[in-house]
Amino acid sequence: MNRYFAPHTGLKSFSLGFLLWTTVHAALAQGDNAERRYQMAVRFIQQKEYVKAKAELKPLTEGRSGIAPYAHYFHALADFNLKKFSESRMMLKQLMDRFPDWKKMDDVHYLMGAAFFENGQYEEGIENMSRIGDQALKPDVSKLETYYFGQINDLNRLKVMQKEFPNNRELALALIDQIQRTSTAPGDLELSDRLTNRFGVPPIPRPVPTETASNSTSGTKPERNRNKGYYNVAVLFPFRLNEINPDDRARSNQYALDLYNGMKLAKTKLQSEGITVNLFAYDVDNDVSKMTTLINNPGFTQNDLLIGPLYAEPNRLATEYANQNNILLVNPISTSSELIANQPLAFLATPSLNQQAVKTVAFARTLTMSRKATIYFGNTRKDSTLAALYQAELKRIGFMVTEFKKIGADLETIKLSETNKPGHIFLASSDASAGPKLLRLISQRKVDVPVIATSSAFDFDKDPLSVFTKSDLYLVYPEYVDQQRPGSEEFEEQYLEQRNMIPSTYAYQGYDLLLFFGRTLARNRGQITNRTQLKTNQEEGYLLSGYDYTTTNENQVVPIVKFDGTRFLIANTY
């Protein structure tokens, strides 16, 4: 039967073409009076004069002629459009009892289900829809269920329904959408992840977008709709939901939850700017098989941005997939340039170690005329890598490295002295005790030169403020948050209200990342065509120091800060 969406309900109604077809064939077996009544009813329904249509159809429902089941159906349809849903169901029930073998029984189940949906009796509606056997009606059923399930705002109601009807795809997608819009509870994220892996992602996020022709893309990459009015973002983090203990604040996955919770606040901020972003969380640890399952899911191509994964092998798979499908990918915390090498659609949100070395050397040149430096580093691979990159950059511009040394608990072996001092000292260490120890040593040896250290070489919670006033100290601090920046206080208050905890650095990172790339997607309609726009400015309300991708997919913003006696301030320009 030919149908269209009635704007006030979402129910599909018969078109005039079908009604006239029915009239011609049904009238063959009817008398003149019955034919006249039926034709009048047809006319009244087309004119939306449903009360008059019912008056003509009522006598026809009392017989058992060939036209009687049609009269029952259209009488029920008239009741439906009059919002008399109980009466509509009663007439349909009478039709089913009197004409159980009617060839249009699937349409009876369809209308009956819609009447139940209108009254909020979703379970009964689903049961009626499940009785429809005609495959040609399945797309109509899917659209109808999507419409009505989308009206349910009670998350618990949706969860109960989905448990009762675990194979209903539209119900599962509605539940996924509701979780992603309203909940960050670990159990809900796990449920959303499980359902997404099985059913895909909701195809029509709210508000319903207006579809237009997609822009052409270069090469053989798939075309994507860049004007759809919303953006799907897959968050591929090691949430480790099966390990979560609600009472444990030191859980190993807390950073992933903090990143995601920051993104949730950015999503709200973007919505206030007219940018609709739909977040879909996936629990992806260091597991290649999990990532493989996701990229083999056809629904996964609906994403416009992938954030993560955080581990190398899953990230490699995701990056290749993103490049093949013309999807942007961002790694939020990695500092490895290798992850984005030869991948034009992959970005690092945190400046790479190479960028940190280059930008820090450029800053060091402004501090002193001396072209000598000493470099000390800690025990981790990250420490030694950054130190080596810093050394290479110094040598590239003609500096002399007078000492390049790995340091541990005992610093007495280093060669610094009042008569053997460099132009500046660089310390790369993940040991929070290394910074204060080095400062004490150079103070004892009267080595009065600028010190540039990674922020991780200090403990900001335990070290007294006096530590940071000693010497000419500068900190390379990619995660720096200026608490005086407009928006910081509001963000902290909102986060505290929603999560009952003070936001960590990861929460700020998650917020800024989604805010920037959400705006970028909206500004460029999902395509990166003009790199001059791929940077932030101070007026855009970011909480960290910003992003700059104008010349490379590595973030070129490397904050270097100095303590002014009361707080840390940016010391370099970028």
N, C-alpha and C positions, 0 to 999 in steps of 0.2 A: 504494500500500500504506500502510495506517495505521501510523504510527510514533510512538515517544516516546523521549526521551533516557534511555539507561541510565546511572545515576549514576556507575558506576565507569569509564566510558570515553567517554561522549558519543555512542556509536553508537546509532542508532535501531533498535528491534526490532519485530517484528510483534506486533500485539495479538491477543487471543483471538478477537475478531470475525473478523479476516481468516483466522486458522487454521481456524476452524470452517467458514467459507465455502469455503476450499480443500478441506477434508475432504469436504464434501457433494458438490462438483462432481467432484473427482478420484476419489471412491469409486464413481462411476457406472460406471467402466470397470474396476474392480478386483475381485479375488476377496475372499472373506470374510477370509482370512488377511492380505492386504495392507491391507485396510481396518482390521482390528484393530490391526496394527502402527502404521499411520499415526496412528490415533486415540490410541494409547498414547503415541506420540512427541509428539503435540500436548499431551497432558496433562503429560508430563514436562517439556517446555520451559516450560510455564506455571508449573510448580512449581520451575523452575530446577534440575531434576535432569538436567543435560545429559549426563552419562555414560550414564544409562539411555536417554535420548532417542536418543543415537548408536547404542546397541545395537539399538534397534527400527528405526532408519532405514537402517543399514548394508546389510541384505539388499535393501532397496528401491532402493538406488543401483546394484545390479548388473544390473538389467534395463533395458529401453528403453521401458517403458510410460509412459502419460501422467503417472503419479505420480512417476516417477523423477527428473525435474529438480527437483521440489519437495523430494524426499528429499535430493538433493544439496545444495540450498540450505540447508535446515534443519540438515543435518549440519554444514555449514560454519559456520552461525550458532552451533550448539552448541559447536564448536571455538573460535570467537571468544570466546564467553562463558567458556570454560575457559582463556582466554589462550593457546591453542595456535594462534597466528596463522599459522605456517608451514603447519600441517595444514589450517587453514581455507582458505588460498590454494590449496593442492594440490587440495582437493575442488572449489573453484570453478573451477579450471583444467580439471579433468576434466569438469565440467558444461559449460563453454564448448566443449570439444573434442567432446563427445558430442552436445550439443544446441545447436548454434550459432544456431538460429533460434527458440530459446525466447522467448516473448513477454515474459518478465520479465527480459530480459538487462540492462536498466538497473539493476535491483536487484542483480544479480551484480556489476556494475562498482562500485556503491556499497559493497557489503560488501568487495569486493576492495580498494578504495581505503582503507577504514578499517583493514583488516588491515595494509596497508603503512604507514599512518600510525602504528599502534601500535608497529611495529618501528623507527620513525624513518626509514623509507624514503619521505620526503616527495615526492620527485620522481616515484616510481612511483605513489604515491597520487594525486597531481595528474593524472597521465596517465590513470588509470582514471576519475577523476571527470569529466574532459573528454570521455569517450566517452559520457556519459549524454545522451540526446537528449530525454527526456521533460521538458517544461518544468515539469510539476507537481512534479518532484523537485528542481528547482533551489533552492528555499528550504531544503530539507533539506541539500543539498550545501553551500550557503553556511554554514549553522550548523555543520555538521561540520568544514569547513575552518577556520572561525573558532576552533572549540574546539582543534583540533590545532595550528594555527599559533601560537595563543596560548601553547602550552607551550614554544616554541622561545626560548631565552634567548641564543642565539649570534647576535649582530648580523651578523657576517660571513656566517654560514650563510644568514640571511634575505636578505642582499644578493645572494648568488650565486644563490639560488633565484629571487628576483624578476627577476634579469637573464635567467634561463632561461625564466621564465613571465611575461613583462611584462604580459600582459592579465588576469592573475588578480587580481581586486579584493581578495579576502580576504587574499591574500598581501601585497599592497601595503599594506593597512591594518595588518596585523600588523607590517610593517617600519616604517611611520610611528610606530606606538605604541612600538616598541622604541627607535627613535631618540630620540623625545621623552622617554622615561624614562631613557635611559642615556647619551646622547651630546650633546656640544656642539661636535663637530668641524665646521668650516665645510663640508666636503664632504658630511657626513651631513645637515646642515641644508638644504643645497641640494637633496639628493635627497628629503628629506622634503617640502620645499616643492613640488617638481615633482610628486611623487606625490599630494600633497594637492590640488593644483589639478586633477588628473585624476580622482581617485577619491573626494575628500571626506575627512572625518575619521573615525577609528575610531568606530563606533557604540556599542560596548560596552567602555569602558575597564576595566582590571582595578584593584581587584577588581570582580567583576560586581555591579552594584547591584540592589537590590530596587525594582521599579517600583511606584508607587502613583499614585492619581489626582492630577492636577495641580490647583493652586489656580486659581480663576477670576481673570481679569484685567479691568481696567476698559476701557471703550471697545471698539474693534474690534481691538485688538492681539492677535496670536496667543497662544493658551494655551501655556504652557511647563511642563514637569514640574519642579516645584520641590523634590520630595522624592526625587530619584533617587540621592542619596548621593555624587555626584561633580560636579565643575564643569569644564567645558571653557573654556580661556582661549586666545584667539588673540592672538599677539604679532606686530604688524604693523610691522616695523622695516626700515630701509634696510640690511640686512645686506651687500648688494653682494657676494654670494658669488663672482660671476665675476671680481671684482677682487682677491680675497684673496691676499696673499703671506705665507705662514707666517713668513717671516724678517723681516717688516716690522712693528715694534712701533708705528709712527707712522701706521698706515693710517687712512684717513678714516672707516671704519666701526667703529673700535675702541669708541667709546662705545656703539653698538648692541649689540655683542657683550658688553660689560661689563654693561649693563643686563640682558641676557638671562641671563648667567651668574649674576648676583645672584638672579634669579628662580628659577633652578634650585635654589639652596640654600634659598630660601624654600619651594619645593615640598616639599623633603625635611622641612623644619621643620613644615609644615602636616600632612604625612602622619603625623608623630609625634604630632600632636594629634588624629588621627582624621579629618582633612579631606583628601579626595582631590581633587587638582587635576591636570588634564591640560593640559600646555602644547603648543601647536601654533604653530610659527614660520613666518611667511610673509615672503618678501623683498619688501617694498613700499617703493619709493623714491618720488620725486616723479613718479609715473606713474599717471594716472587710469585708463588702460585696465587695468592690473593689478588695481586695486581693484575696478573694474567686473566683471572676470572672477570675482573672489572672491565678491562679493555675489550674483552670478547663479548660483553653485554652491549647489544645494539643501542640501548637507551643511553649509554655513557657518552655517545657522540653529541648528545644535547647540551653538554657542558660548554661554556664559553671560556672558562678559566679553571685551571687545576692549581691548587695550592698544596705543595708536597708532591710525592712522598718525601720523608726525611732521611731514608736510608738509601745507600748508593744503588743497589741493584733494582729495587722497585722504582727508584727515581729514573734510572736509565730506561726502563720499559715505558714509564709514563711519558718521558721526554720524547722518545721516538714516536709514541702514539700521538702526542700533541702536535708534533711537527707534521706527521702524515695527515692529520685531520684538521690542520689550521686552527689549533687551539692554543691559547697562551698558557704558559706554565710558570709558576713562581715558587722558588724554594725560600721559605721565610727566614731560616736561621743558618744555613750553610755558608761557609766562607771559601768554598772550593771552586775555583774557576773551571775546573775540569767538568763539573756538572753541566755547564752550559756551552762548552766548546763546540763550535760548529752546529749549534742549535739556535736558529734565529728567533724562535718563539719562546725560548726559556730565559728566565731572569733570576738574578739573585737579589733578594730584598736587603740582606746584610752585605756591606761591602766586603769583597773578597780579601784574603790576606795580601794578595798582590796589590790591590787598590790601597789597602791600608799602608803598605810599605811605601808606595809611590807618593801618596799624599802626605805621609808623615815626613818623608825626606824633604819634600818641597817646603814643608813648614819649618823643618830644622834649619834650612838654609837661611831663613829670615831671622834666626836667633843670634847668630854669631858669624864673624868673618872667618873663623878657623875652619879648615877643611879636614880636621881630624875628628874621629869618633871612636868610641868603644861600644861594643854590643855584648849584652849578657842575656842569657835565656834560660828558661826552666826545663823541666824534665819531659814535658809532653811533646807530642809530634807537632801540635799546633804552634807551640813556643819556638821550636827549632826551625820550623818552616818559615814563620814570620821573620825570625832573625836572619835566616839565609836570604830571604827576599829583600830585606832591608839592606843587608850587606851588598847584595848585587846592585841595588839601585844607587847606593852611595858610590860604589866603584864606577858605575856607568857615567856618573857626572864628575868623576875625578877626585873623590874624597879618599882619604887614607883611613883604613880601619886599623887602629893600633892594638886592639885586643878584641877577640871574638871568642867568648868563653861560656860554656854551660856552667851554671852555678847551682849549688844545693844548699844545704843548711849552713855550711861553713863558707863565708865569703872572704875569709882572710887571705886566700890565695890570689885574689885579683890584684893587678899591678897598679891600680890607681894610687897616685900620690900628689902632693902639692907641686912637686917639680916635674911630674910625669902625668899631666892631665890633658884630656882631649878638649875639643871644642864643645862637644855635648856627649851625653850618655844615653843609650837606648836600652830599655829593659823590656823583654817580652817574656812574661811569666804568667802561668795560671795558678801559681801558689800565692794565696792572699797574704802570706807573711813576707814574701820576697821584697815587696816595695818598701815597707818600713825598715827592714834590715839594711837594704842598700842605702837608704837615706841616712841612717845612723852612721854607717861606715864612711860615707863620703864626707859627712860632717866631722867625724873624728879625724879624718885625714886631710881636712881643710881643702877639699876639692870643690871649689865653688864654680860649677858649670851647670848649664841647663840639663835637666833630666827629663827625658820623654819616656813614659812607661805605659804599658797596657793597663787599662782600668782593672783587669782581673788580678793584678799584682797587689791589690789593696782590698781590705774588707771594710766597706762603707758603713756597715752596721756596728762594727767593733772598734775600728781605728778612731782615736780622738781627732777632732778637727785640727789640732795642732800639727798632726802629721803632714797635712796637706799644705800647711803654710811654710814648711821648711824648704829651703833651697828654691831654685827656680824650676818648679815642677809642673809638667804638663802631662795630661792623660789622654791616650787614644781611647775613645769611649763611644763605640758605635751605637750602644743602647742608651745613650744619654737622654734623659727626660728633663726638660726645663719646667719645673713646677710653677714657674711664674708665667708660663705661656698661656694665653687665653684658651680656655677649653680644658686645661688639665684638671682644674678643681672640679668642674662639672662632670668630667669623665670619672674621676675617682669617686665622687658621690654616687653616681649612677651605678658604678660597678659594685661599690660597697652595699648599696641597697639591694641589688639583685643577687649578689653572690655571697654576701655576708663576710667578705674578706677584702683586704686592701689589694688593689691590682698589682701584680708583679710586672716586671719588665716585659715579659712575654705577652701579657694582656695589652700593653701599649703597642707592642709590635704588631699583634694581630689586628688591632683597631686601625692603625695607620696603613698597614698593608692593604686591607680590603677597601679602605676609604680611597686610597690612591688608585688602585687598579680598577675599582668600581667606577670611579670618575673617568678614568682613562678609557674604559670600555664604552661608556656612554658618550664621551666626547668624540671618539673615533668610530662609533658604531661597530665596535668589536674588532676593528682592524688597526694595526699600527702603520700608519701611512706617513706621519710627519713626526720625526724624532725630536724636533725642536720643542714639542709640547710635552715630552716625556720627562718632566721635572716638576718639582714642587716650588711653591713660594711661601713666604712667611704668613701671608694673609689667608691661606686656605684652611687653617684650623688643624694642622697636624700637630701631634704631641711629641714626636721624636724630631730628629734633625732633617728628615726629608729624603727625597730620592732624586737622582739625576741619571737618566739613561740616554742622554742626548747623543753620546758617541759610542756607547757600548752597553751590552746587556748586564754588565756589572754595575751595581750602584756606586756612583763616584763620590757620594757624600760621606766623608769620613770626619766625624766631629772630634776635635781635639779641645779639651777643656782645661781651665785653670781656676783654682780656688781663689776668690777675691776677699776672703776673710769671713764671709757669711754664706756664700753659695758658689757653686761651680758655674762658670760662664764659658761660652764658646770663645776660643782664642784664635782660631784660624778662619779663613774665608773659603767658601766653596760654592 
